Amino acid sequence: MLTLVIVEDERIIRQGLIYTIDWTSLGITIVGEASNGAEGLKKIKEVKPDIVLTDIKMPVMDGIQMLEEAAGFHECEKLILTSYSDFSYAQKGIRLGVYDYILKPVDDRILHETFQKLTKKMIDQQKDKQKTQTISYYQELLDKDLSHHSNQYVTQCVSFIKEHYQEKLSNEDISESLSVSTSYLSRVFKKETNLTIMDYLNRYRIMKAISLLQTDNYRIYEIANDVGFSDYKHFSTVFKKYFSTSPGDFMARGKTR
């Protein structure tokens, strides 16, 4: 669930915002409320919310100043409540990266739609971040220098995989090419890399597939075949194992960014 702090000096409006919207259906939970900017700043520092919804004109400290000071220690999405009379003042929020402005009196439908769009954007960003981190992790794992391992067969096995990943390979195929027993090679490879041979092979194939998916020049079944998966369904299963999404969804998300 995403977290939200509401800052509004008029109690009736603040309570209305809290209780008239079905926040749970939006994937949001309210973790704090405040009646002025100073209280809001304290609450933001305390709970570190994902989203802040704030009025502008409030006693003690206005909403813009609160967001400016909060930006110094916490990054979050920001929405501003405003009226036509102070809309020009609200433009100061642009440099603070305010997501949107909601006019008073608040229309529940518009408020709901605005948060719906915002939560979708934030969830997509989280998925993109996780995807990037996963890609970086596996790329780093595959790029590890294995040439310094004490067992020469591990190094030879990795080199063989990188040269022949597009072919149909099994543990037996690889061990035979290296003139070593399958059981021995499997055992030392696992010991040295903490991966099975097939796991390393599949990760290497998937990273190659990602490079092709990002070009948008090939159909998914062509990519599957090109990186050594003769069966598209098996390719999708392996891809989803590592990235929790299908190759098609991965490609589609790349097009929408």
C-alpha positions as CSV (number, residue, x, y, z in Angstrom):
1,M,0.0,0.0,0.0
2,L,1.1,3.5,-0.8
3,T,1.1,6.0,2.1
4,L,-0.6,9.4,2.3
5,V,-0.4,12.5,4.5
6,I,-3.2,15.1,4.2
7,V,-2.5,18.7,5.3
8,E,-5.5,21.0,5.4
9,D,-6.3,23.7,7.9
10,E,-10.1,23.4,7.6
11,R,-11.2,20.5,9.7
12,I,-14.4,19.7,7.9
13,I,-12.6,19.6,4.5
14,R,-9.7,17.5,6.0
15,Q,-12.1,15.0,7.6
16,G,-14.1,14.9,4.4
17,L,-11.0,14.0,2.4
18,I,-10.1,11.3,4.9
19,Y,-13.5,9.6,5.1
20,T,-15.4,10.2,1.8
21,I,-12.8,8.6,-0.4
22,D,-12.3,4.8,-0.6
23,W,-8.6,5.0,-0.2
24,T,-8.1,1.3,0.2
25,S,-9.5,0.6,-3.3
26,L,-6.8,3.0,-4.6
27,G,-4.1,1.0,-2.8
28,I,-3.5,3.9,-0.4
29,T,-3.5,4.1,3.4
30,I,-3.6,7.4,5.3
31,V,-0.7,7.6,7.8
32,G,-1.1,11.1,9.0
33,E,-3.0,14.4,8.9
34,A,-2.1,18.0,9.9
35,S,-3.9,21.3,10.2
36,N,-1.0,23.6,9.1
37,G,2.3,23.4,7.3
38,A,4.4,23.2,10.4
39,E,2.5,20.2,11.7
40,G,2.6,18.8,8.2
41,L,6.3,19.1,8.0
42,K,6.7,17.4,11.3
43,K,4.4,14.6,10.2
44,I,6.3,14.1,6.9
45,K,9.5,13.9,8.7
46,E,8.0,11.3,11.1
47,V,6.2,8.9,8.7
48,K,8.0,9.6,5.3
49,P,4.9,9.2,3.2
50,D,4.8,8.2,-0.5
51,I,2.3,11.0,-1.2
52,V,1.4,14.4,0.3
53,L,-1.9,16.1,-0.4
54,T,-1.8,19.7,0.9
55,D,-3.7,23.0,0.9
56,I,-1.7,26.1,0.1
57,K,-3.0,28.9,2.4
58,M,-2.7,27.8,6.0
59,P,-1.7,29.3,9.3
60,V,1.8,29.1,10.8
61,M,3.3,27.7,7.6
62,D,1.8,27.6,4.1
63,G,1.8,24.4,1.9
64,I,4.4,25.7,-0.5
65,Q,6.9,26.4,2.2
66,M,6.2,23.1,3.8
67,L,6.9,21.2,0.6
68,E,10.1,23.2,0.0
69,E,11.4,22.3,3.4
70,A,10.3,18.7,3.1
71,A,12.1,18.4,-0.2
72,G,15.4,18.8,1.7
73,F,15.0,15.5,3.5
74,H,12.3,13.4,1.8
75,E,11.2,12.7,-1.8
76,C,7.5,12.0,-2.4
77,E,4.7,12.8,-4.8
78,K,2.9,16.0,-4.2
79,L,-0.7,17.2,-4.9
80,I,-2.0,20.7,-4.1
81,L,-5.5,21.8,-3.1
82,T,-6.1,25.2,-4.5
83,S,-8.9,27.7,-5.4
84,Y,-9.1,30.0,-8.4
85,S,-8.0,33.0,-6.3
86,D,-4.7,31.6,-5.3
87,F,-4.0,29.5,-8.4
88,S,-1.2,31.8,-9.6
89,Y,0.5,31.3,-6.2
90,A,0.1,27.6,-6.7
91,Q,2.4,27.8,-9.8
92,K,5.3,28.0,-7.4
93,G,4.6,24.3,-6.9
94,I,5.8,23.6,-10.5
95,R,9.4,23.8,-9.5
96,L,8.7,21.5,-6.6
97,G,7.5,18.8,-9.1
98,V,3.9,18.9,-8.0
99,Y,2.0,16.1,-9.7
100,D,-1.3,17.9,-10.0
101,Y,-3.6,20.7,-8.7
102,I,-7.1,19.9,-7.4
103,L,-9.5,22.8,-7.3
104,K,-11.7,23.6,-4.3
105,P,-14.5,22.8,-3.7
106,V,-13.2,19.3,-4.1
107,D,-15.0,17.1,-6.6
108,D,-14.8,13.5,-5.2
109,R,-14.8,12.0,-8.7
110,I,-12.0,14.2,-9.9
111,L,-10.0,13.5,-6.8
112,H,-10.5,9.8,-7.2
113,E,-9.5,9.9,-10.8
114,T,-6.4,12.0,-10.1
115,F,-5.2,9.6,-7.4
116,Q,-6.0,6.6,-9.6
117,K,-3.7,8.0,-12.3
118,L,-1.0,8.8,-9.7
119,T,-1.0,5.4,-8.1
120,K,-0.7,3.7,-11.5
121,K,2.2,5.9,-12.3
122,M,3.9,5.2,-9.0
123,I,3.3,1.4,-9.2
124,D,4.7,1.4,-12.8
125,Q,7.8,3.3,-11.6
126,Q,8.3,0.8,-8.8
127,K,8.1,-2.1,-11.2
128,D,10.5,-0.3,-13.6
129,K,12.9,0.2,-10.7
130,Q,12.7,-3.4,-9.6
131,K,13.2,-4.5,-13.2
132,T,16.2,-2.4,-13.6
133,Q,17.7,-3.6,-10.3
134,T,17.0,-7.2,-11.3
135,I,18.7,-6.7,-14.7
136,S,21.7,-5.1,-13.1
137,Y,22.0,-7.9,-10.6
138,Y,21.9,-10.6,-13.1
139,Q,24.2,-8.7,-15.5
140,E,26.7,-8.2,-12.7
141,L,26.4,-11.9,-11.8
142,L,27.1,-13.0,-15.3
143,D,29.9,-10.5,-15.8
144,K,31.8,-11.7,-12.8
145,D,35.4,-12.6,-13.7
146,L,35.4,-16.4,-13.4
147,S,38.9,-16.7,-14.8
148,H,40.5,-16.6,-11.4
149,H,38.7,-19.7,-10.1
150,S,40.9,-22.5,-9.1
151,N,39.1,-25.0,-11.3
152,Q,39.9,-24.7,-15.0
153,Y,36.7,-26.5,-16.0
154,V,34.5,-23.8,-14.5
155,T,36.2,-21.2,-16.6
156,Q,36.0,-23.4,-19.7
157,C,32.4,-24.1,-19.0
158,V,31.5,-20.4,-18.8
159,S,33.4,-19.7,-22.0
160,F,31.6,-22.6,-23.8
161,I,28.2,-21.3,-22.7
162,K,28.9,-17.8,-23.9
163,E,30.0,-19.2,-27.3
164,H,27.3,-21.8,-27.7
165,Y,24.2,-20.4,-25.8
166,Q,22.2,-20.3,-29.0
167,E,22.5,-24.0,-29.4
168,K,20.5,-26.7,-27.7
169,L,22.7,-27.6,-24.7
170,S,22.5,-30.0,-21.8
171,N,24.9,-30.7,-18.9
172,E,26.0,-33.8,-20.8
173,D,26.7,-31.8,-24.0
174,I,28.9,-29.3,-22.2
175,S,30.8,-31.8,-20.1
176,E,31.4,-34.0,-23.2
177,S,32.8,-31.0,-25.0
178,L,35.2,-30.4,-22.1
179,S,36.1,-34.0,-21.8
180,V,35.1,-34.2,-18.2
181,S,32.4,-36.2,-16.4
182,T,29.0,-34.6,-16.0
183,S,28.7,-35.2,-12.3
184,Y,32.2,-33.7,-11.6
185,L,31.6,-30.6,-13.7
186,S,28.1,-30.0,-12.2
187,R,29.5,-30.3,-8.7
188,V,32.5,-28.0,-9.1
189,F,30.5,-25.4,-11.1
190,K,27.9,-25.2,-8.3
191,K,30.7,-25.0,-5.7
192,E,32.6,-22.2,-7.5
193,T,29.6,-20.1,-8.7
194,N,26.8,-21.1,-6.4
195,L,24.7,-21.7,-9.5
196,T,23.9,-24.8,-11.5
197,I,25.2,-25.0,-15.0
198,M,21.6,-24.8,-16.4
199,D,20.8,-21.8,-14.2
200,Y,23.8,-19.9,-15.5
201,L,23.0,-20.9,-19.0
202,N,19.4,-19.7,-18.7
203,R,20.4,-16.4,-17.0
204,Y,22.9,-15.8,-19.8
205,R,20.2,-16.5,-22.4
206,I,17.7,-14.2,-20.7
207,M,20.1,-11.3,-20.5
208,K,20.8,-11.8,-24.3
209,A,17.0,-11.8,-24.8
210,I,16.6,-8.6,-22.9
211,S,19.0,-6.9,-25.2
212,L,16.9,-8.0,-28.2
213,L,13.6,-7.2,-26.6
214,Q,14.8,-3.6,-26.0
215,T,15.5,-3.1,-29.7
216,D,11.9,-3.7,-30.7
217,N,13.1,-5.2,-33.9
218,Y,12.1,-8.8,-33.4
219,R,9.1,-10.9,-32.5
220,I,9.2,-12.7,-29.2
221,Y,9.3,-16.2,-30.7
222,E,12.2,-15.1,-32.9
223,I,14.1,-13.9,-29.8
224,A,13.3,-17.1,-28.0
225,N,14.8,-19.1,-30.8
226,D,17.8,-16.8,-31.3
227,V,18.9,-17.2,-27.7
228,G,18.6,-21.0,-27.6
229,F,15.0,-21.6,-26.5
230,S,13.4,-23.8,-29.1
231,D,10.1,-23.6,-27.3
232,Y,8.4,-20.3,-26.8
233,K,6.4,-21.4,-23.7
234,H,9.6,-22.6,-22.0
235,F,11.3,-19.2,-22.8
236,S,8.3,-17.4,-21.2
237,T,8.4,-19.6,-18.1
238,V,12.1,-19.1,-17.6
239,F,11.8,-15.3,-18.3
240,K,9.0,-15.0,-15.8
241,K,11.0,-16.9,-13.2
242,Y,13.7,-14.2,-13.1
243,F,11.7,-11.0,-13.8
244,S,8.1,-11.9,-12.6
245,T,6.7,-10.7,-15.9
246,S,6.3,-12.2,-19.3
247,P,8.5,-11.2,-22.3
248,G,5.5,-9.6,-23.9
249,D,4.7,-7.4,-20.9
250,F,8.4,-6.5,-20.6
251,M,8.4,-5.4,-24.2
252,A,5.1,-3.5,-23.9
253,R,6.3,-1.6,-20.8
254,G,9.4,-0.5,-22.7
255,K,7.3,1.0,-25.4
256,T,5.1,3.0,-23.0
257,R,8.1,4.8,-21.3
